[in-house]
Each structure stands twice: as structure tokens, then as C-alpha cells.
Amino acid sequence: MSASAAKVSKKELNSNHDGADETSEKEQQEAIEHIDEVQNEIDRLNEQASEEILKVEQKYNKLRQPFFQKRSELIAKIPNFWVTTFVNHPQVSALLWEEDEEALHYLTRVEVTEFEDIKSGYRIDFYFDENPYFENKVLSKEFHLNESGDPSSKSTEIKWKTGKDLTKRSGQTQNKAGKKRQHEEPESFFTWFTDHSDAGADELGEVIKDDIWPNPLQYYLVPDMDDEEGEGEDDDDDEEEEEGLEDIDEEGDEDDGEEDEEDEDGEEGEDDDGDDD
């Protein structure tokens, strides 16, 4: 029996029920013990469910692999697919400076691989064409959970070309180049590869694995909000112009009505003069 089902003292029972005699102390103690037994059964089923869910996830991970491969082949035919996807993603775009975006234009493929037992972690691979920033063809970051459940991460060491290390740009340079984020100590997107301070709460890794990787197309196809706002402003201007024209037409109609009334009055006056003669 767990500690939660330890024998309840008479003092606790009396304080909880203030002398109520509907249920005896013995019956209450027996009920607590039975609750603990039932809870143990629930916990056992939860553990069993977790094992079954893991087996299902492993099965469907294997079934998805050919489709991921086919998708990657198709994405390779679209220039700047991945940098566009990252720029359109609200969380990732907040981490991108102008020069980060320029470097990511050379990104040709992204792959997320969950380790076979899934629970132990995953790896994200970034494949690059020849570029003016670093020598690496592939940059990777791995996330691991050891047997005790402690998280850790490791990544490829970026071999920066001379004077191109984006992680060492000064705050002043970064602020001039990147207009998307204001921060006292701005960091490059590529700093993520060297940051292993909190592997258990790596937001960028989780966003890429759980949000972008399952369906990157939804972010690639996000319309440009600036264009949408511009179109909305044009529509508003058109509506205002149309309203203005309608007002002019209405005023014109009113003026025409007044002229018609004056003409009618004039004709009546002439007829009256003719009759008097």
C-alpha cells in the first residue's frame, strides 16, 4: 500500500467529520485502502497504454518514411522552400536576422528523425548548398533522454568562413541588419546549434519537429500579410471613391428635381397669363 493510503489517525478523522457518526472510523480506513488499490490498477493501465501507444507510434513512423522521402524530393524542386517556410512561421521568423535569412537561402533540405524507441530523442538535419558563410554541407542537432530521463543535446560544430561567423556579430551590426526583433543581446538563428543550456525545453527544436516538419507546406503557402493589408487599403479607397460618386449622383438628382419643379412652375404661370388675356 502506498503512503497515500497510510492509516488515518483518529484525530484526522474526527477533525474532518466533527463527530459525524454516519460512517465509522474503521469503514473510512477500509475505504481509503480500497481507493489506493483501485488507483494502483489505474496507474498500471496507464503504463500499459503508454507502451501500446509507443508501439503504434513506432509502427506509423516507419510507414510515414517513404512519404517523407517523396515529399523531400518534391520540395527540392522548389527554390527557397525552407527559408520561405521559416520566414512565414511566426515563432521561427522572430529568431531570424537579415543575414540569417541570406544564409538560409542555401538550405536545400530539412530532415527530422525520431530515434527508433522514440522516447530517447530525435535529430534534425539541415542540408546546405555551397555558401559564403560556412564549410559544412550538413548541420545537425540531436536531443537525447538518458535512462533516468535527463535531457541533453549535441550538435555539429559550424566551420565558419573567415569573417562570416553570424553568431559573433556585434549587437550594433545586428540591429542595423535585422529589423524583426529588438533585444538587448541579439543572437543569430545559428546560435541555436551551440546552445545546449536547456535541452529539455528547446522551443525551436520542438517547433520544427512537432509543428513545421509534419506539414511545412502550410507555412510555405502563408500569404504575405503586407500584400493582404495593401489590398485591403486599396479596397477601402475604392469603396470611398464609389461612395463619393454616389453622393455626387444623389446631389445631382436632387438638383435636377429642383430644376424640374421650377420649370413646371414657370409653365403654369405662362398658362395662367394666357387665360387672363
Buried (B, 14 or more C-beta within 10 A) or exposed (E): EEEEBEEEEEEEBEEEEEEEEEEEBEEBBEEBBEEBEEEEEEEEEEEEEEEEEEEEEEEEBEEEEEEBEEBBEEBEEEEBBBBBBBBBBEBBBEBBBEBBBBBBBBBBBBBBBBBEEBEEBBBBBBBBEEBEBBEBEEBBBBBBBEEEEEBEBBBBEBEBEEEBBBBEBEEEEBBEBBEEBEEEEBBBBBBBBBBBEEBEEBEBBEBBBEBBBEEBEEBBEBEEEEEEEEEEEEEEEEEEEEEEEEEEEEEEEEEEEEEEEEEEEEEEEEEEEEEEE
